[in-house]
Each structure stands twice: as structure tokens, then as C-alpha cells.
Amino acid sequence: MARFIIALFPTPVALAMVSRKRSTEQIVSFILAGLLTIMCLLYGARATAGMA
């Protein structure tokens, strides 16, 4: 798991640089919340691509 965490470390820094304006921050938050909702629905429907 550590190698995945290290590889994803620059992501919050990049998101912080992108969302300097309040409107951009709201757009990014809305997109991320939507993606999380979709992923939760797919997980609840057991659409895990054979990983389970």
C-alpha cells in the first residue's frame, strides 16, 4: 500500500494549485463528490471487476 500512497502524494498538491479560486474549488469538490458517489454505487452493486 505504501507504494500507492507515495505515487498519489502529488495529487493533493496539484488540486490545491488548481483550485486557487473559490469557484474552481467548488467545481473540483463537486466532481470529486460525484465520482465518489458513482464508485460507492458501483461497489454496492458488486461491480468490482472481479477483484472481490
N, C-alpha and C positions, 0 to 999 in steps of 0.2 A: 504494500500500500504506500510505502514511503516514496517510491519512485513516481507514483502517480501524483502524489501531493507536491513533490518538487517540480514536476513538469507543469502543474497548474498554478504554481506560485505567481507568475507574472499576470495572471488573469485579473485579479482584483486591482492591481496597479494600472493595468490598461483600462479597465472600466472606470476607475477614478479619473484618469486623464481624459477619457471621452466625455464623461458626464460632469463637466465643469459648470454648465448652465443648469438651472433648475428644471427647465422644460426637457432637456436631454436626459436628465436624471430620472424624470418621471417616465419617459418613453422606455428607457433601459429597464427600469423596475417593472413596468407593465409587461414588457416582452419576457423578462425572466420569470415573472409570476405566471404568465400564460404557459411557458414551457414546462414549469414545474407542475402545473395543473394537468397538462397533457400527459406528462410522464407518470403522474400518480394514477390517472385514469387507465393508462395502458398497463401499469403494474397491477392495478386492481382487476383488470380483465385478463390477467395472466399472459400478456403479450411480452414475454421476456426473451424472445428469440432463442429459445432452447437453453437458456442459461440456468434455469431452475432445476 
